[in-house]
Amino acid sequence: MFMRGKCLVVHPLGGFGNRMLAIFSGIRELALSRYDAIIIKWDIDSNCNINVLDVFTFRNDIIIDTTDKYKITNIGGYNQIIESGWYDYIRTSTLFDSHVPVDVEYIVGWLKANLHDHLIFKLVRPDKETIGIHCRRGDWGRADNNCREVINLEDIQYNHLLLDLAFFEYIKKYEDTTIFISTDSASTLAFFRHQFKDRLFYNKKVEYSYTTTKSPRSMIEAIEDLTSLAACKLIIRDSHSTFSLVASILGCKPLDSWDRPVLIYSGSGL
């Protein structure tokens, strides 16, 4: 495709939620006329093995590239725009603004009001009178002295239980409300099914992983959960969840953040 004007290449990193924040930041740069087009360098890999075009339709001035044409390695400045030849370049996993310090609440509000002028979320569901909670547990395990993950099922389940108990204390104020839960932990699902009984709804999953490894099936299940969360009237996330923040933006729904504690023996999920 032949393009005129100034382009920004966005190379999102990490899992789906982190990647979407980088894309949202690029769209904001485009919408504020700082660039004439953006090119999204989308890697399909073990961190996120789903094609972004299966989830979104983008406006014509947003180009998706799954080749290595725009790949730049060993680059610093994750939260700044790097000048690089005929295009500028950003690689980030956080909300970003090139001109001012990031005011997350303001930018989230801007995205809710303006984002859908630039992309269409293909998987919209009708709104529900339900509160959505997101309990990501796949990145909570133990680590050894070299920060390598130790897969010990009993230890991982114990850490999950500590988080579940703390989170339940926070959301008990919604005790008379229907709850939708998005989680990657079978033990966490069992815990909240016991607590909320017939007031808890969820999307059934084929598999639950105790590690951060994502299979193609688990990514499909995650997108199904994202769609369900975006349809809830309120989303409660833990303070480290980009996934539920993205659901709030896509669904234009209010967000309540729980300050997740840091566990001594946590793995990479800080």
Wavefront OBJ file of the C-alpha trace (Angstrom):
o trace
v 0.000 0.000 0.000
v 1.334 3.433 -0.959
v 1.058 6.017 1.786
v 1.632 9.737 1.927
v 2.531 11.833 4.929
v 4.013 10.976 8.300
v 3.590 7.450 9.663
v 3.895 5.939 13.136
v 4.816 2.274 13.499
v 3.358 0.689 16.657
v 4.918 -2.602 17.778
v 2.830 -3.810 20.750
v 4.414 -6.124 23.318
v 3.171 -8.847 25.661
v -0.299 -10.306 25.966
v -3.519 -9.134 24.353
v -4.417 -6.499 26.964
v -0.975 -4.867 26.934
v -0.923 -4.895 23.151
v -4.274 -3.145 22.914
v -3.083 -0.308 25.174
v -0.193 0.290 22.763
v -2.581 0.290 19.797
v -4.958 2.654 21.603
v -2.016 5.004 22.197
v -1.152 4.941 18.495
v -4.763 5.637 17.535
v -4.774 8.635 19.844
v -1.631 9.979 18.130
v -3.422 9.565 14.789
v -6.701 11.111 15.943
v -4.928 14.196 17.278
v -3.370 14.695 13.802
v 0.171 14.020 14.957
v 0.427 11.368 12.200
v -1.295 10.695 8.904
v -1.335 6.897 9.311
v -0.225 4.219 11.752
v 1.190 0.790 10.956
v 0.606 -1.851 13.622
v 3.361 -4.459 13.619
v 1.409 -7.420 15.025
v 3.364 -10.517 16.070
v 1.479 -13.805 16.363
v 3.523 -15.670 18.972
v 3.288 -17.573 22.275
v 2.354 -14.390 24.168
v -0.617 -13.711 21.918
v -1.369 -16.149 19.134
v -4.543 -14.554 17.846
v -4.844 -12.315 14.790
v -5.994 -8.832 15.767
v -8.033 -8.654 12.531
v -10.222 -11.474 13.844
v -11.282 -9.172 16.674
v -11.295 -5.677 15.165
v -11.946 -3.852 11.919
v -9.745 -0.769 11.546
v -10.170 2.456 9.627
v -8.238 2.742 6.341
v -5.434 4.861 7.833
v -4.539 2.023 10.234
v -2.552 -0.764 8.555
v -1.899 -4.172 10.146
v 1.461 -5.763 9.301
v 2.303 -9.339 10.326
v 5.662 -9.460 8.504
v 9.108 -8.432 9.772
v 9.304 -5.358 7.545
v 9.008 -2.840 10.380
v 10.606 -4.859 13.149
v 13.289 -2.968 15.076
v 15.262 -4.883 17.710
v 17.357 -3.707 20.648
v 15.569 -0.409 20.887
v 15.143 1.482 24.145
v 12.567 4.081 25.070
v 9.482 1.920 25.466
v 7.389 4.955 26.406
v 8.689 7.447 23.919
v 8.461 7.840 20.157
v 11.694 7.020 18.352
v 12.487 8.818 15.092
v 13.518 6.219 12.534
v 13.827 7.160 8.864
v 10.628 7.898 6.991
v 8.470 6.753 9.910
v 8.485 7.127 13.683
v 8.344 4.136 15.971
v 6.861 3.218 19.346
v 7.057 -0.072 21.218
v 5.104 -0.021 24.449
v 2.639 -1.937 26.607
v 1.171 1.031 28.502
v -1.101 3.926 27.653
v 1.063 6.596 26.102
v 0.859 10.238 25.044
v 3.767 11.764 23.157
v 3.142 15.361 24.219
v 2.152 15.357 27.879
v 2.631 13.178 30.973
v 0.100 10.379 30.949
v -3.117 11.110 32.821
v -4.613 7.632 32.673
v -8.120 8.638 33.779
v -8.270 11.407 31.170
v -6.941 9.215 28.344
v -9.310 6.363 29.243
v -12.190 8.841 29.080
v -10.951 10.125 25.730
v -10.686 6.582 24.375
v -14.215 5.684 25.459
v -15.528 8.764 23.635
v -13.391 8.572 20.480
v -11.903 5.111 19.952
v -14.851 3.665 18.037
v -14.395 6.279 15.318
v -11.208 4.392 14.387
v -12.002 0.717 14.975
v -14.965 -1.622 15.209
v -15.045 -4.318 17.881
v -16.509 -7.246 15.943
v -17.679 -9.264 18.944
v -20.055 -6.881 20.738
v -22.718 -8.461 22.974
v -25.873 -6.827 24.367
v -25.353 -5.084 27.695
v -26.242 -7.069 30.819
v -27.292 -5.995 34.298
v -24.263 -7.837 35.624
v -21.041 -6.895 37.379
v -17.944 -8.329 35.742
v -14.870 -9.401 37.691
v -11.548 -10.458 36.214
v -9.285 -12.812 38.182
v -6.082 -13.442 36.265
v -4.103 -16.131 38.044
v -1.925 -17.711 35.331
v 1.079 -15.516 36.130
v 1.087 -16.277 39.871
v 3.494 -18.988 40.975
v 6.798 -19.192 42.799
v 10.190 -18.104 41.519
v 13.666 -19.303 42.410
v 16.664 -17.067 43.207
v 17.281 -16.541 39.494
v 13.685 -15.448 38.911
v 12.925 -18.631 36.998
v 9.409 -19.922 37.457
v 8.983 -23.025 39.612
v 5.898 -25.014 38.679
v 4.627 -26.444 41.939
v 0.892 -26.997 41.764
v 0.219 -26.853 45.514
v 2.157 -23.595 45.909
v 0.418 -22.004 42.938
v -3.045 -22.985 44.183
v -2.196 -21.609 47.627
v -1.245 -18.247 46.098
v -4.466 -18.285 44.081
v -6.473 -18.855 47.265
v -4.801 -15.926 49.042
v -5.735 -13.644 46.172
v -9.270 -15.029 45.959
v -9.911 -14.430 49.667
v -8.614 -10.862 49.488
v -10.563 -10.076 46.323
v -13.759 -11.564 47.749
v -13.527 -9.239 50.749
v -13.411 -6.309 48.346
v -16.384 -7.337 46.217
v -18.676 -8.434 49.062
v -20.253 -4.968 48.884
v -21.931 -6.207 45.685
v -23.436 -9.191 47.505
v -26.933 -8.818 45.996
v -25.754 -8.493 42.397
v -25.361 -10.974 39.563
v -21.662 -11.571 38.896
v -19.842 -12.588 35.716
v -16.335 -13.946 36.306
v -13.474 -14.094 33.829
v -10.632 -16.253 35.122
v -7.875 -18.559 33.902
v -7.872 -20.599 37.128
v -10.116 -23.599 37.786
v -9.539 -23.292 41.551
v -10.498 -19.591 41.489
v -13.669 -20.416 39.577
v -14.529 -23.096 42.163
v -13.955 -20.630 45.007
v -16.297 -17.979 43.592
v -18.914 -20.546 42.577
v -19.041 -21.519 46.261
v -19.287 -17.892 47.403
v -21.881 -16.612 44.913
v -23.672 -19.874 44.031
v -26.508 -19.245 41.545
v -25.583 -15.547 41.153
v -22.324 -16.381 39.349
v -22.073 -16.742 35.574
v -19.042 -17.621 33.456
v -17.985 -18.898 30.058
v -17.056 -22.565 30.251
v -13.461 -23.264 29.232
v -11.866 -26.352 27.750
v -8.580 -25.793 29.545
v -7.073 -23.881 32.463
v -3.337 -23.236 32.499
v -1.176 -22.846 35.613
v 1.447 -20.959 33.602
v 1.514 -17.921 31.360
v 1.734 -20.139 28.250
v -1.202 -19.433 25.940
v -2.592 -22.017 23.518
v -4.711 -21.007 20.515
v -7.802 -22.347 22.303
v -7.079 -20.385 25.489
v -6.749 -17.181 23.443
v -10.171 -17.768 21.872
v -11.601 -18.303 25.353
v -9.922 -15.100 26.569
v -11.519 -13.069 23.762
v -14.904 -14.569 24.646
v -14.372 -13.392 28.231
v -13.287 -9.935 27.028
v -16.527 -9.654 25.061
v -18.595 -10.688 28.086
v -16.787 -8.262 30.398
v -17.365 -5.415 27.940
v -21.129 -6.126 28.135
v -21.291 -5.848 31.957
v -22.672 -2.705 33.568
v -19.579 -2.384 35.806
v -16.170 -4.057 35.708
v -14.101 -4.711 38.811
v -10.441 -5.298 38.042
v -7.352 -5.744 40.116
v -4.884 -2.900 39.927
v -2.533 -4.803 37.599
v -5.064 -5.929 34.991
v -4.797 -4.428 31.522
v -7.262 -6.997 30.160
v -10.248 -5.679 32.116
v -9.152 -2.070 31.476
v -9.396 -2.812 27.750
v -12.856 -4.363 28.277
v -13.966 -1.192 30.069
v -12.725 0.979 27.191
v -14.298 -1.173 24.471
v -17.618 -1.419 26.298
v -17.559 2.209 27.521
v -18.262 0.879 31.014
v -17.236 2.186 34.452
v -14.302 0.540 36.179
v -13.687 -0.179 39.859
v -10.065 -1.062 40.671
v -9.053 -3.280 43.566
v -5.516 -2.702 44.852
v -4.098 -6.194 44.423
v -1.565 -7.181 47.078
v 1.911 -8.335 46.111
v 2.657 -11.871 47.247
v 6.182 -12.644 48.446
v 6.402 -15.785 46.336
v 4.731 -14.425 43.235
v 6.210 -15.080 39.861
v 5.978 -12.553 37.037
v 2.515 -11.275 37.925
v 3.437 -8.133 39.861
l 1 2 3 4 5 6 7 8 9 10 11 12 13 14 15 16 17 18 19 20 21 22 23 24 25 26 27 28 29 30 31 32 33 34 35 36 37 38 39 40 41 42 43 44 45 46 47 48 49 50 51 52 53 54 55 56 57 58 59 60 61 62 63 64 65 66 67 68 69 70 71 72 73 74 75 76 77 78 79 80 81 82 83 84 85 86 87 88 89 90 91 92 93 94 95 96 97 98 99 100 101 102 103 104 105 106 107 108 109 110 111 112 113 114 115 116 117 118 119 120 121 122 123 124 125 126 127 128 129 130 131 132 133 134 135 136 137 138 139 140 141 142 143 144 145 146 147 148 149 150 151 152 153 154 155 156 157 158 159 160 161 162 163 164 165 166 167 168 169 170 171 172 173 174 175 176 177 178 179 180 181 182 183 184 185 186 187 188 189 190 191 192 193 194 195 196 197 198 199 200 201 202 203 204 205 206 207 208 209 210 211 212 213 214 215 216 217 218 219 220 221 222 223 224 225 226 227 228 229 230 231 232 233 234 235 236 237 238 239 240 241 242 243 244 245 246 247 248 249 250 251 252 253 254 255 256 257 258 259 260 261 262 263 264 265 266 267 268 269 270
